[in-house]
C-alpha cells in the first residue's frame, strides 16, 4: 500500500511538473519569437538596451533579490535541499526580464529561463506534498529535465542534462532516474501540444572514415574545448570585474547596456544579438567568417556579466556552430558536420555535461552522429577543464 501511495503521489507530481514546465516553455518560446521579430524589424530598439538593463536591475534589486543568482540557486538547492523553497517570483521575473533582454538586443539564450520557470514553479509543490529533503532534490532534478527537454525539444538530453547539471547522489536511484525521464518526456509533449515547433538543424554528410580524418576530428575537438574554456574563463573574469568596478547594479546594467549597443552599432553586429538562430542555420551550409564566434562570445559575456537575463546554452550553440563552420575553410571535413559537432560540443564542454551534449546531437541530427558527438564532446570537455558555467563565479 505504501508503494502504491508513493507511486501515485509521484505520478501526480510528474504530471504537474510537466504541465508547468511544458506550458511555461511554450508560452515563453512563442513570446520570445514575437520579441525577436519586433527587434529585427525595428533595429533602433538596441539604443534602448540601457533602459532595459535599468528596468531589469530595478526588478531584481527591489523584489527579486532572493532569486537573482538564477541557475546557481537551483544547483545549491539540489545539493542542499534543506534550504528554503525557491521564491515563486523567480519564474515570472526571469520570464519577463529575459523577454526584455531579447526585445532590446542583448545576446543571451533561453535555457536558463526555462530552467528557472520550471524549477521556480515546480518547487511550490514541495510544501503541499510534504516532500522530504531527498524528495525535494528529486523534484528539482525532474524540473530541470522538464525545462531543458521542453524548451529545446530534446527530452533525452534534458533528462541526462539534469543528472549531470547538479547531481545529489543521495537523491539518485533507478526510481529517481526513471522519474526524471518521465518528466522530461511529458513536459516535451505538453510543449508540443501547445503547437510549438522547434528549430531543426540538418547535418548533410558524414566525414569519410580514414586515419587523417580521425586526426582532424581530434584536432577540432581540442579547438572546441579551448573555445569553451575561453568562454567560461571570460565570463568569470568579466563578472568579477563588473562587480568590482561597478558595484551599483543599476549603473552596471546601464553602462553595460550602452557599451553593448555601441559595439553592435559600430560593427553592424545585428546578426549576433538575441538567439541568432538564422545565423546558426546558415552556418550549416555557408562557411561563417573566422571571427563570428568571437563576436558572439564577447557580446554574450558582456550581456551576462552586467546583469541582463537569459541563458548561456543557445549562445554556446551559436559559438560552436559558427566556429565549426569557419573551420571548414581550412579543414577537409563537411561543413554541416563541423557546425553540428561544434554546436553541441562547445555547449557540453562549457556546461560540463558531455553526455547530455552527445545525446542532444542524437536527438537533433540523428543516431548515426551520436558516436562522433560522444567522442568529440568527451575530448572537448576534458580540454575545457573541470569548472562549469553553472558554478558560482
Beta strands, then each sheet from edge to edge (+ up, - down):
end
